[in-house]
Amino acid sequence: MGRTYAEYVANPRRLAVVASAMALGLASAAISTAHATTNPQDLVLDGGPISATDSMSVQLEADLYLPRTTPAPAVVLAHGFGGSKESVATEAEYLVDRGFVVLAYSARGFGSSTGQISMNSPDFEIADASTLIDYLATQDAVTQDAPGDPRVGFAGGSYGGALSLMVAGYDDRVDAISADITWNDLQTSLFSQSVIDSNVTGVFKQLWSGLFFSAGLTTNDGQVTDCGRFAPDWCAAYSTAAADGVLTEQARLLMAQSSPASITNRISIPTLLGGGQSDSLFPLAQVNANAEQIAANNPNVKVVWHAGGHDGGVNESERLRELNAQWFQAHLASGPPIDDSFEVSLVEASAFGGQANAGVALLSRPTYPGLFGESQRAIQIAGPPQQVLAPAGGVPAAISSLPGAGGLAGLAGGLLALPLPNQSATFATEPLTESVQIIGSSTITVDIASETPTQNVTLFASLRIIGGTERPILPQGLVAPVLLENIGPTPTTVAIELPAIVADVAAGERLAVVVGTTDQAYRMPPGPAVYSIALATDNLTVPITPMSATASGMPVWLWPLIALIVSVLIAVLVLLLRPRNTKAAARSDLADVPIAVEGLAKHFKGGVHAVNDVTFQVPRGVVLGLLGPNGAGKTTTMRMVMGLIYPTGGNAYVFGQPVFPGAATLAHIGSFIEGPGFLPHLSGRENLRLYWEASGRESSDPKLDYVLDIAGLGSAIDRKVRTYSQGMRQRLGIAQAMLGMPDVLVLDEPTNGLDPPQIREMRQVLHDYAATGRTVVISSHLLSEVEQTCSHVVVMHHGALIAQGTVTELLAGRTGVRLEDVFMEIVGEGHEVVTS
């Protein structure tokens, strides 16, 4: 593994650079492994060759992290564009804790490193990376495979990801790499073209490019200049593109030299490639190109399509950080082997918003299928020929993504990405008769014509999902830019590669393809112009890739087995820890009382008295609110009433029968406590059916139609739960509690995740439920909602009952006073409550 960058790019200054690096390395080789620490050592290292406009040699700031045991393999961490060595400090600490020597550094032109930015040029940034390997070759703390050849991996995201790929192609001393959300071809990334087999330069991503360039306009001494820290050739390339939307031949050559596509055939080492589903800058098509090119000569390539990206998405940093560490342990440190399976993150509510708090289901398969799946399915799509307007100056422009906005970018695919009137043509399928899982790029073929002869046409195509009463949603806010040359009145047929997405589409939902004329993230022609868009075929082709569900790397079929084992262990513990001879006798005087609590207490270890001597009754036909500030003991009380935990003292009764784990009288209660828990790979309907059967009541009527009407989920009831938003899961949980119409409902924060109309509907549902003679108990922080929903209240504070009665009684004699005021009077000021 001794061949270096010098074999690919000859440079007469390299010997001096290597000598300087080795001298610095020898001077620091006396670091004692006995005093190894995770506190980094600040370094200033000589970089590679200088550019013609650099006034002095390049100096790279770096941090060296040493593990407790050395020698050890090394990992070099490269940061994203605009970052520095501090940007990767968390990753560095994680890897050093796993036993690696870590070298984190600031690339030239970033942080305190000198030199000019050349966008990962082989002559400059990649040469810098090679000098870092030279430095590591001098360190006693680093495992050495041969003289001058340290055992080393490179990792980075975005700008640092491309560097990791490039250095692996230019320096054969690199032993393993991990590259995330980065480019394969810088030209096709920044000038995006989605017409299949087109040689036409694509549409300029002016917003992303502007953000990139702006990050480098400040010089090292803090001055803002026309070119900042960019090398003059890159500055000129951007200026021409920004001003005219033109890619010059010089810029094309620069981008080609700085693209991993130029060297992927040289990468023969273990390669971990990550791609973000929420990424309009370097979309999944770029990671796919890297994967297919590298895998052509390298069998050890693992591809992961995670839920993050430059546009935000769902943060999976902890999982990916662990995967990264496992990858290097397997390939640098003789750790446990890691397979090369293809992994995909399927986000709950991936098509219907709510990603901020969404969960992620992991899917996998042994081999990588590529962008178009293992096979394809043609779905009939229809729509008449349509005329669309490209407005003058591209204004107003549609908003699909919000470059640089991070998590806020999800708004684009949700609230903002609405087709503008007269600017878009829409073609849609019929409601699907069966669900389909889309993992990859769909394709469609259309005919494009222009009223103006020899017109250059810019369009933006997207795949959208239409579900029941839900509005059309643009998954991850992604569009496919299209640039066509010399389009006239005679239609031109083009096949369009739609953005790669990961989404479940349920039976009853529809797919739609929208072709628009504007998008604020891209450079658009001056206009105005009118185009005709029609379907060339009646098929939308979607990728089909069978996947297996996993949870934290565990096959989903293991879930029931593990659940059974856990249930048995819990049962054993309950039997071992259950207090002896404390079961109360039945109470005939309480036979008509849905819930009675007498002297109930719960004390935990450490002297914590969560509940103290609480006594109250809940009569038939009422909605009772259990109120109290955080820590008042409400949830603990509800759990004892439900038989989930044993009381330390006192008893709870349901229709006169004592409550304990497994008590038959608990069949009278339907509960929803501490949030919904469902099997994510099953539909809402399947979850309800499974719950009902597991309760042992399959012979009785679950009143499913009634509770589904209450849930108001429409066609989504047949969609997998992992695609549900928080509010949808909340409604499904309440429907589950109501199955069979139990005599008592116990609901903990039932309106969490519901919007105002849904809260109003839920209020009426609970009133109607109590009107039948049944009883409802709710715990809530929303005092204004309790006031409108509940007829009775019980107020707890510091584990004690301090007030109870009807809402009317509590408000009696207090003109103009709300329940909030009474609550604060009872429990005192300084307690967090929510009033609306």
N, C-alpha and C positions, 0 to 999 in steps of 0.2 A: 504493500500500500504506500510505496515511497514516492510515487509520481506526484508532482505538485503543480500549482497554478503556472509556474514558469514554463512548463512544457507546452502549455496552450497559448500563453501570451508572453512573448519575450520582452523583457524590459531591462535595459542596462543598469537602471538604478536599484534593481532588486537586491543585488548582493550587499550593497551598503545597508539597505533596509533590514535584511535578514541579520546582518552582523549586529546592527543596533539592537534588534529585538533579542538576539541571543545574549548580548552583553547585559541587557537589563534582566533577562531571565536568570543568568548565572548569578547575578548579584542578589537575586531574591530566592535563590534555590535553597538557602539555609533556613527557610521557614521550618519550624519544628512541628512535626505532626503531633507531638505530645500536647501542644497547646492549641490544637485545631479548634476552631470556633465558627459559628454561623455569622458572626459579625464580619462584614466584608472588609477587605483591605483595599483602600483607594490606590488606583494605579493610573499612570499616564504612559501609554504605549505608543511607539512610533507606528504610524500607519504605512500604507503602501505608497505607490508612486504619486507624485503631485501633478496637478494639471498645469497647463501652460499659464494660467492666470493666477495660480496660487503663489503667494509671495514667500512662503516658507514651508518647511516640511509639515506633514499632517500629524497631529497629535490626537490620540484617541483616549478619552477618559473611560475608565473601566473599574469594575468592582470584582474582586476575587473572593469567592466564598469557599471555605474549606470544611469538609465534613469531619466528624470525630475520628474516623479511621481513614488513613491514607497509606499507600497510594490508592487512588480511586479513578474511575473513568471521569472524563470531563464533559460538560455540556456548555456550549456557547449559546447565550440567549441574545437574539436580535429583536429590537423593538419595532413598533409600527411607525408609520410616517408621522412626523411631528413629535415623537416621543423621545425618550432617552433611556439611560440605564436604570433610572428610577422607575420607569414604566413597567419593568419586568422584575422588580424586587420581590414581589409576592411569589412569582414562579420560581425565582432563584432560591428563596428560602425553602420552598416546598421540595425542590430537587436536592438541595444540600441535606435536608432532613432525611431524604431517601438514600443518602450515601454518595452523592456525586460532588465532584469539584465543579463549581459553576463560575463561569466568566460572563458577566453581564457588561455590555459596553454601549456607548453612544456612537452611532454611525457618524461618519464625517458630515459636518454641517449641522449636527444636532447636539443638543445639550451644550457641554463645554468643549466638545471635540471641534477641531479646526478643519479647514478644507471646505470645498464646495460640493453641493449635492449634484450627483450625476445619475440618480435613480437606479442604483445597483449596476453601474457600469462594470464590465469585467476588468477594465483598466484601473479602476479606482476602488469602489466599495468592495468588490469581490477580492481584489488584491489586498485590501485591508484585512478581510476575514482570513486570508491565507497567512498574513503576518501574525494574527492571533494564534493560529495553530503552531506557528514557529515558536511563539512564546511558551505555549503549553508544553512543547517538546523539551523545554529546558527545566521544567518543574518536577522536582522529586515527588511532589504530592499527587502527580498525575500518572496513572498507569501508562506505560510505554510499550507499544507493540514492537517497535524497532527504533534504533537511533534516529532521532528527528521525526518520529511518527507516533504521536500520542494517540491513545484511544479516546476519540472525541465524537460527540454528536452536535448538531446544530438544530435550534428550534426557534420559531418566530411566527408571528401572525402579520398578515397584510404585507407591508414593506419588508418586514423581517422574515416573513414566510418565503417571499421571492428570493431574498438573499440566501436563505438556507438551501433552497433548491439549486440556485446558481453555484454556490460554493461547492456543493456536492458534485456538480458537473465539472468543475474546474480543478478541484483538489481531491485527489484520490485518497488522502489521509483521513477524510471524513468517513465515519463508520456507520452512522445512522442519522436520519433527519426526521423532523416533524414540522410540517408547513401548514398553516391554517389561513383561511379566507384570503387567498392571494391570487395573483394573476398567472396565467400561462402565457398569454400574448398581450402585452401592454397596449398595442394598437387596437385589437378587437375589444379590449376592456373599455378603453376610453372613446373609441369610435365604434359603437356597437351596431352589428348588423345581424338581423334574424331571418333573412331570406336564405333558405337552404341552397348551398352550392353557388352562392353569389361571390363575384370578385369585386363588387363595388364597395368602396370604403363606407363604413357605417355612419351613424348619427353621433355627433359630438356630445359627450356628457359634460355640458358646460358647467353645471352646478357642482358636481363632484370635482371636476378638474380645477375649478376656481377655488374650492376649499383646500385642495392639495397645494396649489401654488401659493395661496395666501399664508399657509403654515410655514413657508420658507422665505418670506419676504423680509424678515428681520435679520440683520447681520449679527455676528457674534458680539459686537459692541453695542447692540440695542438699537441701531439705526434702521429705519425703514427705507429701502431703496427699490428701484424698478425691478431688480432681479434678486435682491436679498442674498441668500446663501446659495442660490442656484448657479451652476456653471453656465457660461454665456450661451452655449449651444442649446441647452435645455430651456433657458429663458426665451430664446428666440423661437423655439418650437412652440412653446405655450402661447406666446404673444400672437403668433400668426394664427394659431387655431382659435384663440379667444376672439380675435378681431374679425377673422374671415371664415371661420369654420373649416379651414383648409388644412390638410395634412401634407406638409411639404415632403419631398423625397429625403431631405436630411433628417427630418423628424422621424420618418418611417424607419430609417436606418438606425437612429438612436434607440427607438423603442424595440426594434428587433434585437439589438445587442443586449438590452436590459431585460429580455424576456426569457423565462425558463424554457420556452418552446425551442430555443436555439440549442439547448444542451440536454434536453430530457433523455435523448438516446444514450447519454454517457452515464446516467445515474443507475448504478447497479447495486446500491446498498439498501437496507430496509428503510422504507419510506412510508411515513404516516401522513395522510393528506386529509385535512378538514375543510369542509365547505359549509357556509352559512345559508340557511334557507331564507333568512331575512337580509338579503344582500343585493342591492341594486348596483353596487360598484363592481365587485368581482363575483358574479353570480355562479350558481352551481355548474354552469357550462364551462367555466374556467377550470374548476377543480376536476371536472370530468376530462377535459383535454389533457391536463397534467397526468391524471391517472392512466388514461389509455396510452399515452405516449411512453410513459415510464414502464408500464406493465408489459409493453411489447418486448422488452429485453430484460425484465426484472420481475421474477415471480413473487417477490416479497413486498407487496404494496397493499396497504390497508386504507380504505376510504371511509370517512365518516361524514354524513350530512347532518349536522347538528342544527339546533333551533335558533342559533344566534346569527350574527353577521354585522356588517357595517351599519345596517338600518335598525339595529336593536334586537327585536325578537325576544326570545326567552333566554335568560342567562343560565347557561349550563357550565359555567367556568369551573366549578368544583369537580364535576364528573370528567371534564376534558383535561383538567390538570392531573387528575389521577391516571387517566388513560395515557397521557403523555409520559408520566413517570414510569408506568408499567412498560411502555414501549421501549424506553431507554434501558430499564432494568433487564428486559429480555434480550436486547441486542447489544448492550455495552457491558453489562455486569453479570452475565450468566444467570439472570433471574428466571423466574417461572416463564415458560413460553407464552406468547400471546398470539392468538390466531389472526389471520388476515381477513376475517369476515367483514362484509359490508354492513355498516350500522347506520340506521336512520332514526331520527327523533320525530315522533308524531305528536304534535302539540294538541292538548285539549283546547277545543274551540279554535283550532287552527284556521278554520274558514269563517268563524263567526265572532272574532274579536275576543277581548278579555284575556290577552296574553300576559298581562303584567303579573298575575298570580296563578298562571296556568301551570298544570302539571305536564309531564312529558312521558309518553310511552315509548320504550325503546324497541325497535324492530331490527331484525338482522337476517342475513342469509350468508351461506358460505362464500359465494363469489360475487364480484361486482358486475352488475348487469349493464352498466353504461347509462347514458342519459335517456335512452328510448325504451328501457325496460327489457325484460326477458322476452316478452312478446308484446303485440299491440292489439288493441280492440277498437274496431270502428263503430262509432255511435252516430246514428243519423242526426243531422242538424239541418235546420231549415231557416228560411228568411228570404224576403224579396230583395232584388237589387236596390241599393240605396245610394242617394247622393249626399255627400258630406262637404262641409265648408272648412277650408283652411283659412282662418281669419288673417287679416293684415297684421303683420308683426307678431303673429302667434299669440295674440291677446284677444280674449281671455284664454288662459291655458289650463288644461286639466292638471290635477295634482295626484300623482300616484305614489310618490315617495317623498320623504323629507330628508335629503342627504345631510348628514352631520347632526341630526336631531336625536340620535340614539333611540331610546325607548319610545319617544314621541312619534317616531316614524310609523308606529303601528296605527296611528290615526289615519294615515294616508290610505292604507288598505281597508280601513274600517269606515270612519265617518266622512273622509274627504274624497275618496276615489269614486265620485259619481260621474258618469258620462255626461259631457256638456251637450246641451241641445244643439242640434244641427251639425255637430262636430264628430259624430260617431255613428257607425253602422253596427247593428247588433243582430247576431244569429244565435238561435237557441235550440236545444234538444227538447224533446218531450220529457215529462217526468220519468226518471229511471225506474225500470221495473225491478232492478236489483241493485244493491250497493256496489260501488266500485272504489278501489283504493288507487289513487294516482300518486306514483312515485317517479318523477322524472318529467320529461318534456312531452307535451302533446303537439300535434301538428295539424294544420288546416291549409287548404289550397283555395285561393281566391283569385278573382279577376279584377284588375285595377285599370281604370281608364281616366283620362283627364280631358276636360273641355279645351284646354290650351295645348297645342301640339308641342312635342319635345320638352315636356315639363319634367323637372326633377321633383319627385313626390316623396314626402316624409310622412310616415304613419307609425302608429303605436298600437300593437295588438295585445290583447290580454285574455286570459281564461278566467271566467267568473263562475261563482256557484250561487244558485238561487234556491233557497229552501223555504217552502211553504209560504208563510206570510212574511218571512224575513226578506230584507232588501238584498239585492245582489252584492256579493262581497268579492273584493279583489284580493286573493290570497297573498299575504306578505307585501302587498303594494307593488307587485312586479309587472312590468310591461316588456314587450318585445319590440325594439325599435326596427323600423324598416326604411331603407332608403333605396329608391328606384330611379334610374336615369332614363331620360328620353321617353317618357310615357305620353301617349297621345290618345286620340279618340278611340283607337282600336284597342280593345282590352288586352292586357298583358297578364298571363297566368303566373302566379308565384306561389311557392310552397313556403309557409311560415313556420318556424320553430318557436312555439310559445314558451314562456318561462318555465323552468323546471320548478315544480312544487311538490309538497308532500301533504296530501289531504285525503280524508275519507269523505266520500259523497254518498249519502244514504239513499235508499230507495224512496222515490217520491220527490227527490230534489232534481233540479235541472242544471245543466251546464250551458254556459253562454260564452260566445266569443265576441268581444267588442273591439272594433277597429276604429281608432280615433285619429284626429289630425294634429293634436297638440299635447305636450307634456312639459311642464315648467322646468323639469330637470335637464332637458335636452335643448340643443340649438335647433331652431326651426327656421324654415325658409321665410322670406319676407311676405309672401302672399299678396293679395288674397288669391285663392284658387278653389275650384269646385272639382271634386273627384267622384267617380262612380265606383262602388264596391259591390261585388256580387260573389256568391259562392260558385266556385268552379266545379266542386263535387259536393255531394250531400253528406260527406263523412267528416267527422271530427275523430282523429286517431289519438287514443290515449295509451300511455305505457302501462303494461301489466307486469308486475314483479311480485311473485309470491314471497312473503316475508313471515318470519316467526317472531312472535311477541316475546320480549324479555323484560324483566324488571331487575335493574341493577346487574345486568348480565345474566340473570337467572331465567330459564325458560318458563313460560307462563303456566305450563302444565304442572309445574311444581307447586304453584300457589295453593291449590286445594290440599295437597299432601302436607305442606308446611302449616296451613291453617288448622288441619286436623291435629297435627302434633302439638301445636301451640294450645289448642283447645283442651287437649288431654292434660298437658302440663298445668294449665290454669285450673282445671277441675281438681287435679291432685292437690295443688296448692290451696285451693279453697277448702278442700276436705281437711287438710292438715292444719290450716290456720283458723278454721271456723270455730268460734266460741262454743263450748259445750253447754248443753242444757239451758240454752237461752231462747229457744223457740217459744213464742207466746201462744196462748190458747186463742181459739176463735172467739170473736165478740159478737153475740147475737144482736146487741143493742146498736151495733154499727153496720148491720147487714144491708141497710139501704143507703149508706154513706159511701160515695165513690172512693174518697181518700180521707183517711184520718191519721193524724200524726200526734203521738203522745209522748212527751218527755224525750224527744229524739235528740241524741248527742253523738258527736264523732270527734274523738281526740286522736291526734297523730303523734308519732314519736317526736321528742324534742319539746314537749309541752305545748304543742299547737292545738288549740281548741277551735276546730273549724265550725262546729255546731254545738250549741249549749241549750238543752232543755226547751226544745221547740215543740209547741203544741198548736195545732189548728185542724180544722175540718174543711173539706171542699164539698158542698152540696151538689145535687143533681142540677143540670140545666143552667150552669153558670160558666162564664169565662173568667178564670181567676189569674191575676198577674202576680208573679213572685218577684218582688222588687228588692233592690239593695245595691249599694256601691260595690265596686270590685273588691273581692275578698270577704263579702258579707256571709258567704256560706250557701248561696242559692243553689249552685250546681251540685255541691256535696249533698244537700238535702234532696234534690231531685234524684241523684244517683242512689240514695238510700231508699227512697220511695219506689224506685225501679228495681230494687234488689240487686243492684250492681256492686254495692259494697255493704258490709255489715255495720250497723250502728254500734257505738261503744255503749250507749244506753238508750232506753226507751224503745218504742216500736212504731212501725208504720203498718196500716191496714188498708186493704182494698176490698170494699164491700164486706167488711168485718173479718176478713181472713188475713192472718199475719203475712207480712212480706219477708221473703228470704230468697236467695238465689235458687231458681228453678221452681218457685212456688206456682201452683196451678192458677192461682188467682191473678197472676200477672198477664194471663191471656186476655183480661179485660182492658189492658192498656196498649195503646199504640204510641210509640215514642220517637222523638227526633231530638237527640241530645249530642252536643259537641260536633255538629256538622255532619253532612252526609258521607257515607262510605259505600262505594259501589265498585263492582268489578269493571275496570275501564274498557276491557275488550268486548263486553256485552252491550247490547242496546238497552235503552231505558226500560222497554217492555220486558225484555229477558231478565233484567235485574229484579223487577217487581215479581215476575213469575217465580224466579228462583227463591226469593225471600219468602214468598207465600208458601211454597212447597217445603222449605226448610223449617217453617214454623209448625209443621205437622197439621195444618188445617186445610190441605188441598181438597178435601171432600166438601168443604163449605164454600159459599160464594164470596169471593174477595171484593165484590162490587167494583170491578176494575173500570168499567165504563164511567162510573160516577167519579172515581178518584182521578182518572185521566182527564176528565172534563175540568176538574178543579186545578190540576197541574197546568193545563193550558199549553202543553208542549207541541201540540199539532203533530206534524209528520216527524218532528225530531224525536218522538218517543221510540222510533225504530232506528235511530242513529246510535252509534256506539257512544257510550257515556264519556269516553276520553275526549270527544269533540264538544262537550257541553261547556257553556260558560258557567260561572259561579251561580248566577241566578237560576239557570236551568237545573243545575244540580240541587239547588235549594228546593225548588218546586218539586222535583222528583222525590227528594227526601220526605217532604210533607205528604206527598201522595202515598209513599210507602207506609208512613205512620197511620194513614187513614184506611189502609186495606182492610176489608172486612167490617168497616165502620165500628171500631171498638167503642166500649162504653166511656172510656177515658182517653183523652189525648194529652200527652205531655210533650211540649214543644219548647226547645231551647233556642232563643233568638230566631224565630221563624221567618222574620222579614229581612234577614241578612241577604244582600245581593239582589233584592227585588227593587224594581223601579216604582215610582209613586202610583201609577195605575194598578200595578200588580199588588202593591200593599193594600190599596183600597179594596181590590177584589178579595184578597186573603182575609181582610177584616170581615167582609160580608160572609165569606165561607165559614169562619169561626162562629159568627153570630147564628147562622143557619144551623150549624152543627149542634150548638148548645140548645137551640130552640126545639130540637127533637127529644130533649130530656137527657142528652149526653153531657159530659163535662169536659172542659178544656182548661189545662193549666199551661201558662206560658211564662217563660223567664225572658225579660227584655230590658235593655237600657233605654229604649225609645219611649220616654215618659209620655210624650204627646200621643203616641200610638196606643200605649196602654190605656190612657184616659178615654180614647175613642173606642177601644176594642173590649176592654174588660169591664165586667160588672162588679167584681170583687178584687181586692188586693190583699196581699200579705207582705209586710215590709220587714226585712231583716237587716241587722247591722252588727258587725263583730260576732257573727254566729248566733245572735239572739233574735227572737221575734220581738219587735218593738211596736208594731201596729198591725191591725187587721180589721177588715170590715168591707162594706160596699164602698165603691167610689163616691156615691152620693153622700154617705155618712162622713167620709173623710173631708168632703168639700162643704159640708153643711155649715151654715153661718159664716162663710167666707166669700163675700160677694166679689166677683171678678178675679178670684184666685184660681190658679190652675193646679193640677196635680203636682207639677214640678215644684211649685212654691211650698206645698204641703210636705212633699218629700224632703226638701232641703231643711224645712223647719224641724222635721222629725229626726233626720240623721245628722244635721249640722252642715255647715259650709265646708268647702274644701274637698268634696268628693266628686269624682268625675262622673257625669251623667250626660246623656245625649237627649236633647229635647225635640229634635226634628230630623 
